[in-house]
């Protein structure tokens, strides 16, 4: 008969996200996880098998939370440009509100782990495709209703805007100057005119 877990898996994943995000995958030891998650080493292994499995689950949890926020924003009524601006400001506010300047957990995983880990690479690519698709839907809606005048293909514009978001996520690791991000947002939005 299987034992019941004496911990909340969502809470543990939240703590794991914070640990991996702060220290990186390679910088986080199993002892860091045992100490930081507040569960025994045997519970950690019984539930997640190994550090890599826990990292993947933490990354999936982070991606699912972010995707839910994005869906909520794009499903609200409003102008296409206004929706893009809200998404850009959301990314900026989250980044600038982080006193540890950790950047984006997904981008950090893309740089540190994805080049040599197919499973993490697939997760990062899935996340990128979802973000690009969200921007595409918003931009195409704006093109269809005449709000967005730029003659460029909606997919190309979506890729450009998402690339701007990724750039901001990297920049936030070294800069907290809000004017830098305001300039990036303003110039990015100007591509929709």
C-alpha positions in Angstrom: 0.0 0.0 0.0 1.4 3.4 -1.0 2.1 6.0 1.6 0.4 9.3 1.5 2.5 12.3 1.1 2.9 14.5 4.1 3.5 17.6 2.1 1.8 19.8 -0.5 3.3 19.1 -3.9 2.3 22.6 -5.3 4.0 24.2 -2.3 7.1 22.1 -2.8 7.2 23.0 -6.6 6.8 26.7 -5.7 9.9 26.4 -3.4 11.8 24.4 -6.0 11.1 27.1 -8.6 12.5 29.8 -6.3 15.6 27.7 -5.5 16.4 26.8 -9.2 15.6 30.3 -10.3 17.9 31.9 -7.8 20.8 29.4 -8.0 20.4 27.9 -11.4 20.1 24.2 -12.2 23.8 23.4 -11.9 24.2 25.6 -8.8 21.4 23.9 -6.9 22.6 20.8 -5.0 20.4 18.0 -3.7 21.2 19.3 -0.1 20.0 22.7 -1.2 16.7 21.1 -2.3 16.3 19.1 0.9 17.0 22.2 3.1 15.0 24.6 1.0 11.9 22.4 0.3 11.5 21.2 3.8 11.0 17.5 2.9 13.3 14.6 3.5 15.7 13.3 1.0 13.8 10.0 0.7 10.5 11.9 0.1 12.3 14.0 -2.6 13.5 10.9 -4.4 10.2 9.0 -3.9 8.2 11.8 -5.4 10.5 13.2 -8.0 13.1 10.5 -8.6 16.0 12.9 -9.1 16.9 16.6 -9.4 16.3 16.7 -13.1 12.8 15.5 -12.8 12.1 18.0 -10.1 13.6 20.8 -12.3 11.4 19.8 -15.3 8.3 19.7 -13.1 9.2 23.1 -11.6 9.7 24.5 -15.1 6.3 23.1 -16.3 4.6 24.6 -13.2 6.2 28.0 -13.9 5.2 27.8 -17.6 1.6 26.8 -16.8 1.2 29.7 -14.3 2.6 32.2 -16.9 0.4 30.8 -19.7 -2.7 31.2 -17.5 -1.9 34.8 -16.9 -1.3 35.4 -20.6 -4.6 33.7 -21.5 -6.5 35.8 -19.0 -5.1 39.0 -20.5 -5.6 38.2 -24.1 -9.2 37.0 -23.5 -10.2 40.3 -21.9 -11.8 42.8 -24.2 -9.7 45.7 -25.3 -7.7 47.1 -28.1 -4.9 45.0 -29.6 -2.2 47.6 -29.0 -3.5 48.0 -25.4 -3.3 44.3 -24.8 0.3 44.1 -26.2 1.2 47.0 -23.9 -0.3 45.3 -20.9 1.7 42.2 -21.7 4.9 44.1 -22.1 4.3 46.1 -18.9 3.4 42.9 -17.0 6.8 41.4 -18.0 8.6 44.6 -17.0 6.9 45.0 -13.7 7.5 41.4 -12.7 11.2 41.8 -13.7 11.8 45.1 -12.0 9.9 44.0 -8.9 12.5 41.3 -8.3 15.1 42.6 -5.9 17.3 39.6 -6.6 17.4 40.3 -10.4 16.9 36.7 -11.2 15.5 37.5 -14.7 13.1 35.0 -16.2 13.2 31.4 -14.9 12.3 30.1 -18.4 15.0 32.2 -20.2 17.5 31.2 -17.5 16.7 27.5 -18.2 17.0 28.2 -22.0 20.5 29.6 -21.6 21.8 27.2 -18.9 20.2 23.9 -19.5 18.3 23.7 -22.9 21.4 23.6 -25.1 22.3 20.1 -23.8 19.0 18.8 -22.5 16.4 17.8 -25.0 13.5 17.7 -22.5 14.2 21.2 -21.2 14.7 22.4 -24.8 11.3 21.0 -25.8 9.7 22.8 -22.8 11.4 26.1 -23.7 10.3 25.8 -27.4 6.7 25.0 -26.3 6.7 28.1 -24.1 8.1 30.2 -26.9 5.5 28.9 -29.4 2.7 29.7 -26.9 4.0 33.2 -26.3 4.5 33.9 -30.0 1.0 32.5 -30.8 -0.5 34.8 -28.1 1.1 37.8 -29.6 0.1 36.6 -33.1 -3.6 36.3 -32.1 -3.6 39.8 -30.6 -1.8 41.4 -33.6 -4.0 39.5 -36.2 -7.1 40.8 -34.4 -5.7 44.3 -34.6 -4.9 43.9 -38.3 -8.4 42.5 -39.0 -10.2 45.4 -37.3 -7.9 48.0 -38.8 -6.2 49.1 -35.6 -2.8 47.8 -36.5 -1.6 49.4 -39.7 1.9 47.9 -40.1 1.9 46.0 -43.4 4.4 43.4 -42.0 3.0 39.8 -41.6 1.3 39.4 -38.2 3.5 36.3 -37.4 6.7 38.3 -38.1 5.5 41.1 -35.8 4.6 38.6 -33.1 8.1 37.1 -33.3 9.7 40.6 -33.1 7.6 41.6 -30.1 8.3 38.3 -28.3 12.0 38.7 -29.0 11.8 42.1 -27.4 10.2 40.5 -24.3 13.0 37.9 -24.2 15.6 40.7 -24.5 14.0 42.6 -21.6 14.1 39.4 -19.5 17.8 39.2 -20.0 18.4 42.9 -19.5 16.6 42.7 -16.2 19.5 40.6 -14.8 21.8 43.6 -15.0 19.6 46.7 -15.0 16.7 47.9 -13.0 16.4 51.3 -14.7 12.7 51.6 -15.5 13.4 54.2 -18.3 15.4 51.5 -20.2 12.3 49.3 -20.2 9.9 52.1 -20.9 12.0 53.0 -24.0 12.0 49.4 -25.2 8.2 49.1 -24.7 7.5 52.4 -26.5 9.7 51.5 -29.5 8.2 47.9 -29.6 4.7 49.3 -29.6 5.6 51.8 -32.4 6.1 48.8 -34.7 2.3 48.2 -34.6 1.5 51.7 -36.1 
